[in-house]
């Protein structure tokens, strides 16, 4: 097991104490909520400064996906859970294969509901977990770590880059090891957390927003959205069936009954229904 954190030498931005929330434990509930809300408003401002880099990441990832590659999110703790969450939401939303975008988290899927902090320090495991996914040079890997110093994530990104994959990082601390390891780094400087070191708060919010941006734009560029409608969604429940019908009606001008019949004839696929109508 390898641990590259140099304790006590330099405190990452995400671990620093926030002077504005020093007495939050003594405040009335509303005042404490106002403090949290004020800090949360810094997140979109920090992301706005990174839009040019996010654009480059989207273009690079899309290029890989168009040429048969896959996208892997790699992280630990909150960062890893957010990667798995974003990947899991893409198949029902855009109708893509679950293999196209995958989340890899230290400690395996058990770490989604049970803390597995010790696995964060194992640099070799990060590389091994990607190797087990049969990572190829045509793939893309995005390492997610608020502090940018998590050995597991650094090991994964190092392995991916040596293999020839496109690599990117999402971090919330400047000049981190992960930033230096990846080809491109999105550095969202949201500042110290309301509760010192609790990166499930502002840093986690920033990571979630950035992941939304990357995956959504990639899906748009791959043709899974028309206008602002998810024309390739999978109607796996009543809500999504209703949404599918509304999309069909809006795209084709059909009435409800006509759209319902077309969707049924097309096996519940909005994309197939639209294609069948063109024939």
C-alpha positions in Angstrom: 0.0 0.0 0.0 1.4 3.4 -0.9 0.5 6.7 0.8 1.9 9.9 -0.8 0.2 12.4 1.6 2.8 14.5 3.4 1.1 15.1 6.7 1.5 18.4 8.4 3.6 20.0 5.6 0.8 21.7 3.6 -2.9 22.0 4.4 -5.0 21.7 1.2 -7.6 24.4 0.6 -10.4 21.8 1.2 -9.0 21.1 4.7 -8.6 24.6 5.9 -11.0 26.2 8.5 -13.5 28.7 7.3 -13.3 31.9 9.4 -16.8 32.9 8.5 -18.3 29.7 10.0 -16.1 29.4 13.1 -19.1 29.8 15.5 -21.7 28.0 13.5 -22.2 25.6 16.4 -23.5 28.5 18.6 -25.9 30.0 16.0 -29.7 29.7 15.8 -30.8 27.3 13.1 -31.8 30.0 10.6 -28.5 31.9 10.9 -26.6 28.7 10.4 -28.6 27.9 7.3 -27.9 31.4 5.9 -24.2 30.8 6.4 -24.4 27.5 4.5 -26.5 29.1 1.8 -24.0 32.0 1.4 -21.1 29.5 1.0 -23.0 27.4 -1.5 -23.5 30.5 -3.7 -19.7 30.5 -4.3 -19.9 27.1 -6.2 -21.3 28.3 -9.5 -18.9 31.3 -9.5 -15.9 28.9 -9.1 -17.2 26.7 -11.9 -17.7 29.6 -14.2 -14.0 30.3 -14.1 -13.3 26.7 -15.4 -15.8 26.6 -18.3 -13.0 26.9 -20.9 -11.3 23.8 -19.5 -14.6 22.0 -19.1 -15.2 22.7 -22.8 -11.9 21.0 -23.7 -12.7 18.0 -21.6 -16.1 17.6 -23.2 -14.5 17.8 -26.7 -11.8 15.2 -25.8 -14.2 12.8 -24.1 -16.8 13.1 -27.0 -14.0 12.3 -29.5 -13.1 9.1 -27.6 -16.8 8.0 -27.3 -17.4 8.6 -31.0 -14.5 6.3 -31.8 -15.6 3.4 -29.7 -14.0 4.4 -26.4 -15.6 4.5 -23.0 -15.5 7.0 -20.2 -14.5 6.1 -16.6 -15.0 8.2 -13.5 -12.6 7.3 -10.7 -12.8 8.5 -7.1 -13.0 7.7 -3.5 -15.6 8.6 -0.8 -18.0 11.3 -1.9 -16.1 11.9 -5.1 -16.3 8.2 -6.1 -20.0 8.1 -5.2 -20.8 11.1 -7.4 -19.0 9.5 -10.3 -21.0 6.3 -9.9 -24.2 8.3 -9.6 -23.6 10.2 -12.8 -22.7 7.1 -14.8 -25.7 5.2 -13.5 -28.2 7.9 -14.6 -27.1 8.0 -18.2 -28.6 4.7 -19.5 -32.2 5.5 -18.5 -31.9 9.2 -19.5 -30.2 8.8 -22.8 -30.7 5.1 -23.7 -26.9 4.4 -23.8 -25.3 1.1 -22.9 -24.2 1.0 -19.2 -20.7 0.1 -20.4 -20.3 3.4 -22.1 -19.8 5.5 -19.0 -18.8 3.7 -15.8 -18.0 4.8 -12.2 -15.1 3.2 -10.4 -14.9 3.7 -6.6 -12.3 2.7 -4.1 -13.6 -0.2 -2.1 -16.0 -1.4 -4.8 -19.8 -0.8 -4.9 -20.0 -1.6 -1.2 -18.4 1.8 -0.6 -21.5 3.4 -2.0 -23.4 2.8 1.2 -20.6 2.0 3.7 -17.5 4.2 4.3 -14.3 2.7 3.0 -11.7 5.4 3.7 -8.7 3.1 4.1 -9.0 2.1 0.5 -8.3 5.7 -0.6 -4.6 5.3 0.4 -3.9 2.4 -1.9 -2.4 3.8 -5.1 -1.8 0.4 -6.7 -5.5 -0.4 -6.3 -6.5 2.5 -8.5 -4.5 1.2 -11.4 -5.6 -2.4 -10.7 -9.3 -1.5 -10.7 -9.0 0.1 -14.1 -6.9 -2.8 -15.4 -9.7 -5.1 -14.3 -12.1 -3.0 -16.4 -9.8 -3.9 -19.4 -9.0 -0.2 -19.9 -7.9 0.5 -23.5 -6.0 3.5 -25.0 -9.2 4.6 -26.8 -10.9 5.2 -23.4 -11.1 8.4 -21.3 -10.6 8.6 -17.5 -11.6 11.4 -15.2 -10.2 11.4 -11.7 -12.3 13.1 -9.1 -10.7 14.2 -5.8 -11.5 17.4 -3.9 -8.0 17.6 -2.3 -6.3 16.3 -5.5 -4.0 14.2 -3.4 -5.9 10.9 -3.0 -3.4 8.1 -3.8 -6.0 5.7 -5.2 -7.3 8.3 -7.8 -3.8 9.4 -8.7 -2.7 5.8 -9.3 -5.7 5.3 -11.6 -5.0 8.4 -13.6 -1.3 7.7 -13.9 -2.0 4.2 -15.2 -4.6 5.5 -17.7 -2.3 8.2 -19.0 0.6 5.8 -19.5 -1.7 3.5 -21.4 -2.6 6.4 -23.8 -6.1 7.3 -22.6 -7.3 10.8 -22.4 -7.2 11.8 -18.7 -8.8 14.7 -16.8 -9.2 15.7 -13.2 -11.8 17.4 -11.2 -10.3 19.0 -8.1 -11.0 21.8 -5.6 -7.4 22.6 -4.5 -4.8 24.4 -6.6 -1.5 22.8 -7.7 -2.4 19.3 -6.5 -0.7 16.1 -7.5 -3.8 14.9 -9.4 -3.9 18.2 -11.4 -0.3 17.6 -12.4 -1.0 13.9 -13.3 -3.9 14.5 -15.6 -3.8 15.9 -19.1 -6.4 18.5 -18.3 -7.6 19.6 -14.9 -10.8 21.4 -13.9 -9.9 23.2 -10.7 -13.0 24.6 -9.0 -11.8 26.7 -6.1 -14.8 26.8 -3.9 -12.8 27.6 -0.7 -12.8 26.1 2.8 -15.9 24.2 3.7 -18.5 25.3 6.3 -17.4 22.4 8.4 -13.6 22.1 8.0 -12.7 19.2 5.7 -16.3 18.2 4.9 -15.9 18.0 1.2 -19.4 16.4 0.8 -20.6 20.1 0.9 -19.2 22.7 -1.5 -16.6 20.6 -3.2 -19.1 17.7 -3.7 -21.7 20.2 -5.1 -19.1 21.5 -7.5 -18.1 18.0 -8.6 -21.7 17.0 -9.2 -22.4 20.1 -11.3 -19.3 19.6 -13.4 -20.1 15.9 -14.0 -23.6 16.9 -15.1 -22.1 19.4 -17.6 -19.6 16.9 -19.0 -21.9 13.9 -19.4 -24.9 16.0 -20.6 -22.8 17.8 -23.3 -21.2 14.5 -24.4 -24.7 12.9 -24.8 -25.9 15.9 -26.8 -22.9 15.8 -29.1 -23.5 12.0 -29.6 -27.0 12.7 -30.8 -29.1 11.6 -27.9 -30.9 14.9 -27.5 -33.0 16.8 -30.0 -33.6 20.4 -29.1 -33.7 20.0 -25.3 -35.6 16.8 -25.3 -34.1 13.4 -24.3 -35.3 11.5 -27.4 -33.5 8.3 -26.5 -34.7 7.9 -22.9 -35.9 4.5 -21.7 -39.5 4.6 -20.5 -39.0 2.1 -17.6 -41.8 3.5 -15.3 -45.0 5.4 -15.6 -43.4 8.8 -15.3 -41.0 8.1 -18.1 -43.7 6.6 -20.3 -45.7 9.9 -19.8 -42.5 11.9 -20.7 -42.0 9.7 -23.8 -45.5 10.4 -25.0 -45.1 14.1 -24.5 -41.8 14.1 -26.4 -43.5 12.2 -29.3 -46.4 14.6 -29.4 -44.1 17.6 -29.4 -41.8 16.2 -32.0 -44.4 14.9 -34.4 -47.7 16.8 -33.8 -49.5 13.5 -33.1 -52.3 13.4 -30.6 -52.1 11.4 -27.4 -53.7 8.2 -28.8 -51.6 8.3 -32.0 -48.4 8.8 -30.0 -49.4 6.0 -27.6 -50.0 3.6 -30.5 -46.7 4.6 -32.2 -44.7 4.1 -29.0 -46.2 0.7 -28.4 -45.5 -0.4 -32.0 -41.9 0.7 -31.5 -41.4 -1.4 -28.4 -41.5 1.6 -26.1 -38.5 3.3 -27.7 -38.9 7.0 -28.5 -35.9 6.9 -30.8 -37.4 4.0 -32.8 -40.8 5.6 -32.9 -39.3 8.8 -34.4 -37.4 6.7 -36.9 -40.4 4.6 -37.8 -42.4 7.8 -38.5 -39.8 9.0 -40.9 -40.0 5.8 -43.0 
